[in-house]
Amino acid sequence: MNAPVLTRDNVQTRFAEDEAFMNETQLRYFRGKLLAWKDEILRESRETVAYLQGENHNHPDLADRATSETDRALELRTRDRQRKLISKIDEALRRIEDGSYGFCEETGEPISLARLEARPIATLSLEAQERHERRERVHRDD
């Protein structure tokens, strides 16, 4: 089985299968990935604030005003979701510092590198996440 190839900034990092899980190289990689993601979100947030401040004029046409308000509300909901995402990124960075990053909160088993590459804020292994989602569906149907 081939070792996962992880990329960041067009630099490939290949982790060998015999490497210790969440060794210093892997932790450094995921820390950089999380910090870059957080920086991107914060940059987009600053751009949104600047846009919304500039979009303060009153539209004389009712349709234009409604469109502008809808766009503004959508942008604010998006920023709220991203604010929550930043909180999850910060939690992942704390887990890197305390040594628990990459391990499933439910089982204590390692989360696959492929899953962490796709979702670096993951706290559950794929199997545990699927169990969690099945339980949610059952309770939602009640």
Long-range contacts (C-beta under 8 A, 24 or more apart in sequence): 4-113, 4-114, 4-117, 6-113, 6-117, 8-32, 8-33, 8-36, 9-36, 15-113, 21-102, 21-110, 22-99, 22-101, 22-102, 22-103, 22-110, 26-102, 26-113, 27-96, 27-101, 30-92, 30-96, 30-101, 30-102, 30-116, 30-120, 31-93, 31-96, 33-120, 34-89, 34-92, 34-93, 34-96, 34-120, 34-121, 35-93, 37-89, 37-120, 38-86, 38-89, 38-90, 41-82, 41-85, 41-86, 41-89, 42-86, 44-82, 45-79, 45-82, 48-75, 48-78, 48-79, 51-75, 52-76, 85-121, 88-121, 89-120, 89-121, 91-121, 91-123, 92-120, 92-121, 95-123, 104-128, 106-131, 106-132
